[in-house]
Amino acid sequence: MIHALRLLCAVFLALAVSAMNAPPLGAEDGRVPLPNLAKAAKGDACVEPAEVMRREHMDFLKIERDRTMYLGIRDGKYSLNGCIECHATPDPEDPEVRTVEFFCDECHNYAAVRTDCWSCHNPRLVEETPGNAARLPGHSDAGTLIGQLKDHLAKGAPTP
């Protein structure tokens, strides 16, 4: 009995050591490939190291949301607009538009996490150039996106 238990422990230890030395799994093993994020469109470094952002970006965004919603403080270090500004990449459907959807979706799809940011926020950034008015989808006469946001914020919150 003791001999069988020692043999079982030795086999288990050998399997554990071989698993620790195995190369990381990827698409070549028939598994889902790891996310491949596009390089940020602007800037050389994020507001935090990549490993911190991978783990805590949602907490940062929730804090910024609360600061904006309850205290009226905008444009903090972890603002959603800051994320869009740096991480938006060209939209394959419209070359004048940059979008952050592909950047965010790369990891969120991998982790099977559904985001609801875009139900309220527009993940698209249209570069404003002379003669190029940024338009929201479905609003052909709405003016520039930045102008729309300023108008919306100037109106204030609706009263109950």
VOVOKE-246862 format. One record per residue (C-alpha): residue number from 1; residue in one letter; chain; z, y, x. Coordinates in steps of 0.001 Angstrom, whole numbers, plus 500000, padded with zeros to 6 digits. Layout:
residues N
<n:NUM, res:A, chain:A, c3:Z, c2:Y, c1:X>
...
//
This chain:
residues 160
<n:1, res:M, chain:A, c3:500000, c2:500000, c1:500000>
<n:2, res:I, chain:A, c3:500937, c2:502437, c1:502780>
<n:3, res:H, chain:A, c3:497747, c2:501475, c1:504674>
<n:4, res:A, chain:A, c3:495598, c2:502257, c1:501605>
<n:5, res:L, chain:A, c3:497361, c2:505603, c1:501115>
<n:6, res:R, chain:A, c3:496757, c2:506548, c1:504777>
<n:7, res:L, chain:A, c3:493094, c2:505573, c1:504442>
<n:8, res:L, chain:A, c3:492754, c2:507656, c1:501270>
<n:9, res:C, chain:A, c3:494373, c2:510677, c1:502979>
<n:10, res:A, chain:A, c3:492054, c2:510310, c1:505989>
<n:11, res:V, chain:A, c3:488977, c2:510199, c1:503732>
<n:12, res:F, chain:A, c3:490188, c2:513240, c1:501795>
<n:13, res:L, chain:A, c3:490858, c2:515155, c1:505028>
<n:14, res:A, chain:A, c3:487399, c2:514264, c1:506384>
<n:15, res:L, chain:A, c3:485752, c2:515486, c1:503173>
<n:16, res:A, chain:A, c3:487737, c2:518720, c1:503234>
<n:17, res:V, chain:A, c3:486784, c2:519442, c1:506860>
<n:18, res:S, chain:A, c3:483099, c2:518732, c1:506229>
<n:19, res:A, chain:A, c3:483116, c2:520996, c1:503148>
<n:20, res:M, chain:A, c3:484656, c2:523832, c1:505168>
<n:21, res:N, chain:A, c3:481950, c2:523521, c1:507826>
<n:22, res:A, chain:A, c3:479063, c2:523325, c1:505348>
<n:23, res:P, chain:A, c3:476613, c2:526257, c1:505249>
<n:24, res:P, chain:A, c3:476784, c2:528562, c1:502201>
<n:25, res:L, chain:A, c3:474904, c2:527300, c1:499198>
<n:26, res:G, chain:A, c3:471773, c2:529120, c1:498114>
<n:27, res:A, chain:A, c3:468553, c2:528712, c1:496196>
<n:28, res:E, chain:A, c3:467262, c2:526083, c1:498631>
<n:29, res:D, chain:A, c3:470037, c2:523778, c1:497374>
<n:30, res:G, chain:A, c3:468829, c2:524140, c1:493797>
<n:31, res:R, chain:A, c3:471619, c2:526574, c1:493000>
<n:32, res:V, chain:A, c3:471437, c2:530155, c1:491791>
<n:33, res:P, chain:A, c3:470681, c2:532434, c1:494764>
<n:34, res:L, chain:A, c3:473229, c2:535060, c1:495745>
<n:35, res:P, chain:A, c3:472476, c2:538613, c1:494561>
<n:36, res:N, chain:A, c3:470092, c2:540605, c1:496727>
<n:37, res:L, chain:A, c3:470957, c2:544275, c1:496237>
<n:38, res:A, chain:A, c3:468491, c2:547037, c1:496948>
<n:39, res:K, chain:A, c3:469505, c2:549565, c1:499593>
<n:40, res:A, chain:A, c3:470929, c2:552761, c1:498135>
<n:41, res:A, chain:A, c3:468295, c2:555424, c1:497541>
<n:42, res:K, chain:A, c3:470471, c2:558191, c1:498975>
<n:43, res:G, chain:A, c3:473265, c2:558388, c1:501489>
<n:44, res:D, chain:A, c3:474298, c2:556115, c1:504330>
<n:45, res:A, chain:A, c3:477614, c2:554841, c1:502987>
<n:46, res:C, chain:A, c3:479228, c2:554290, c1:499620>
<n:47, res:V, chain:A, c3:482445, c2:556047, c1:498591>
<n:48, res:E, chain:A, c3:484310, c2:552856, c1:499568>
<n:49, res:P, chain:A, c3:483420, c2:549862, c1:501773>
<n:50, res:A, chain:A, c3:481114, c2:547334, c1:500087>
<n:51, res:E, chain:A, c3:483776, c2:544628, c1:499825>
<n:52, res:V, chain:A, c3:486112, c2:547069, c1:498016>
<n:53, res:M, chain:A, c3:483354, c2:548203, c1:495642>
<n:54, res:R, chain:A, c3:482420, c2:544597, c1:494815>
<n:55, res:R, chain:A, c3:485970, c2:543828, c1:493728>
<n:56, res:E, chain:A, c3:487185, c2:547126, c1:492275>
<n:57, res:H, chain:A, c3:484231, c2:549221, c1:491061>
<n:58, res:M, chain:A, c3:485051, c2:548565, c1:487417>
<n:59, res:D, chain:A, c3:488626, c2:549764, c1:487901>
<n:60, res:F, chain:A, c3:487323, c2:552933, c1:489567>
<n:61, res:L, chain:A, c3:484887, c2:553527, c1:486699>
<n:62, res:K, chain:A, c3:487605, c2:552994, c1:484073>
<n:63, res:I, chain:A, c3:489880, c2:555510, c1:485812>
<n:64, res:E, chain:A, c3:487032, c2:558042, c1:485946>
<n:65, res:R, chain:A, c3:486255, c2:557368, c1:482276>
<n:66, res:D, chain:A, c3:489863, c2:558058, c1:481306>
<n:67, res:R, chain:A, c3:490036, c2:561206, c1:483438>
<n:68, res:T, chain:A, c3:486884, c2:562485, c1:481760>
<n:69, res:M, chain:A, c3:487730, c2:561463, c1:478202>
<n:70, res:Y, chain:A, c3:491389, c2:562469, c1:478121>
<n:71, res:L, chain:A, c3:491685, c2:565183, c1:480749>
<n:72, res:G, chain:A, c3:488178, c2:566683, c1:480770>
<n:73, res:I, chain:A, c3:487859, c2:566145, c1:484532>
<n:74, res:R, chain:A, c3:484266, c2:565373, c1:485510>
<n:75, res:D, chain:A, c3:482443, c2:564543, c1:488738>
<n:76, res:G, chain:A, c3:485218, c2:562636, c1:490459>
<n:77, res:K, chain:A, c3:484737, c2:560485, c1:493532>
<n:78, res:Y, chain:A, c3:483857, c2:557423, c1:491427>
<n:79, res:S, chain:A, c3:481744, c2:559066, c1:488709>
<n:80, res:L, chain:A, c3:479055, c2:557032, c1:486988>
<n:81, res:N, chain:A, c3:476630, c2:559887, c1:487697>
<n:82, res:G, chain:A, c3:477395, c2:559508, c1:491400>
<n:83, res:C, chain:A, c3:476578, c2:555802, c1:491205>
<n:84, res:I, chain:A, c3:473295, c2:556529, c1:489453>
<n:85, res:E, chain:A, c3:472405, c2:559285, c1:491915>
<n:86, res:C, chain:A, c3:472709, c2:556967, c1:494931>
<n:87, res:H, chain:A, c3:471840, c2:553525, c1:493587>
<n:88, res:A, chain:A, c3:468982, c2:554280, c1:491189>
<n:89, res:T, chain:A, c3:465746, c2:552666, c1:492375>
<n:90, res:P, chain:A, c3:462170, c2:553195, c1:491144>
<n:91, res:D, chain:A, c3:461529, c2:551809, c1:487676>
<n:92, res:P, chain:A, c3:458534, c2:549446, c1:487810>
<n:93, res:E, chain:A, c3:457417, c2:550663, c1:484358>
<n:94, res:D, chain:A, c3:457516, c2:554405, c1:485146>
<n:95, res:P, chain:A, c3:457161, c2:555600, c1:488770>
<n:96, res:E, chain:A, c3:458614, c2:559049, c1:487952>
<n:97, res:V, chain:A, c3:461868, c2:557440, c1:486863>
<n:98, res:R, chain:A, c3:464619, c2:555885, c1:488921>
<n:99, res:T, chain:A, c3:467004, c2:553453, c1:487231>
<n:100, res:V, chain:A, c3:470283, c2:551829, c1:488194>
<n:101, res:E, chain:A, c3:469838, c2:548924, c1:485769>
<n:102, res:F, chain:A, c3:468272, c2:546646, c1:488392>
<n:103, res:F, chain:A, c3:470983, c2:547440, c1:490942>
<n:104, res:C, chain:A, c3:473803, c2:546714, c1:488473>
<n:105, res:D, chain:A, c3:472110, c2:543756, c1:486809>
<n:106, res:E, chain:A, c3:471617, c2:541923, c1:490111>
<n:107, res:C, chain:A, c3:475335, c2:541116, c1:490474>
<n:108, res:H, chain:A, c3:476325, c2:541259, c1:486817>
<n:109, res:N, chain:A, c3:473723, c2:538651, c1:485878>
<n:110, res:Y, chain:A, c3:474858, c2:536465, c1:488783>
<n:111, res:A, chain:A, c3:478484, c2:536701, c1:487630>
<n:112, res:A, chain:A, c3:477541, c2:536372, c1:483925>
<n:113, res:V, chain:A, c3:479154, c2:539731, c1:483146>
<n:114, res:R, chain:A, c3:477713, c2:541880, c1:480381>
<n:115, res:T, chain:A, c3:477903, c2:545640, c1:480893>
<n:116, res:D, chain:A, c3:478082, c2:548054, c1:477997>
<n:117, res:C, chain:A, c3:477710, c2:551283, c1:479990>
<n:118, res:W, chain:A, c3:474139, c2:551809, c1:478859>
<n:119, res:S, chain:A, c3:474998, c2:551768, c1:475160>
<n:120, res:C, chain:A, c3:476222, c2:555361, c1:475672>
<n:121, res:H, chain:A, c3:474892, c2:556390, c1:479077>
<n:122, res:N, chain:A, c3:471275, c2:556647, c1:480169>
<n:123, res:P, chain:A, c3:470821, c2:554641, c1:483396>
<n:124, res:R, chain:A, c3:467591, c2:556479, c1:484199>
<n:125, res:L, chain:A, c3:467187, c2:559490, c1:486443>
<n:126, res:V, chain:A, c3:463956, c2:561450, c1:486286>
<n:127, res:E, chain:A, c3:463291, c2:563481, c1:489366>
<n:128, res:E, chain:A, c3:462627, c2:567002, c1:488153>
<n:129, res:T, chain:A, c3:459649, c2:568590, c1:489822>
<n:130, res:P, chain:A, c3:457525, c2:571537, c1:488686>
<n:131, res:G, chain:A, c3:455580, c2:570436, c1:485620>
<n:132, res:N, chain:A, c3:457614, c2:567241, c1:485259>
<n:133, res:A, chain:A, c3:460053, c2:567574, c1:482351>
<n:134, res:A, chain:A, c3:462465, c2:564673, c1:482199>
<n:135, res:R, chain:A, c3:462410, c2:563249, c1:478687>
<n:136, res:L, chain:A, c3:464713, c2:560812, c1:476998>
<n:137, res:P, chain:A, c3:462972, c2:557788, c1:475499>
<n:138, res:G, chain:A, c3:461984, c2:558490, c1:471905>
<n:139, res:H, chain:A, c3:462452, c2:562258, c1:472231>
<n:140, res:S, chain:A, c3:459129, c2:563701, c1:473326>
<n:141, res:D, chain:A, c3:460204, c2:567315, c1:472781>
<n:142, res:A, chain:A, c3:463797, c2:566988, c1:473935>
<n:143, res:G, chain:A, c3:463423, c2:568880, c1:477224>
<n:144, res:T, chain:A, c3:464885, c2:567890, c1:480561>
<n:145, res:L, chain:A, c3:467557, c2:565259, c1:480811>
<n:146, res:I, chain:A, c3:469889, c2:567597, c1:482656>
<n:147, res:G, chain:A, c3:469267, c2:570287, c1:480030>
<n:148, res:Q, chain:A, c3:470030, c2:567806, c1:477266>
<n:149, res:L, chain:A, c3:473296, c2:566829, c1:478908>
<n:150, res:K, chain:A, c3:474310, c2:570467, c1:479391>
<n:151, res:D, chain:A, c3:473471, c2:571239, c1:475743>
<n:152, res:H, chain:A, c3:475420, c2:568199, c1:474590>
<n:153, res:L, chain:A, c3:478471, c2:569121, c1:476656>
<n:154, res:A, chain:A, c3:478306, c2:572778, c1:475540>
<n:155, res:K, chain:A, c3:478559, c2:571702, c1:471885>
<n:156, res:G, chain:A, c3:481906, c2:570079, c1:472579>
<n:157, res:A, chain:A, c3:483405, c2:567110, c1:470829>
<n:158, res:P, chain:A, c3:482961, c2:566890, c1:467058>
<n:159, res:T, chain:A, c3:486091, c2:567628, c1:465077>
<n:160, res:P, chain:A, c3:487347, c2:565042, c1:462595>
//
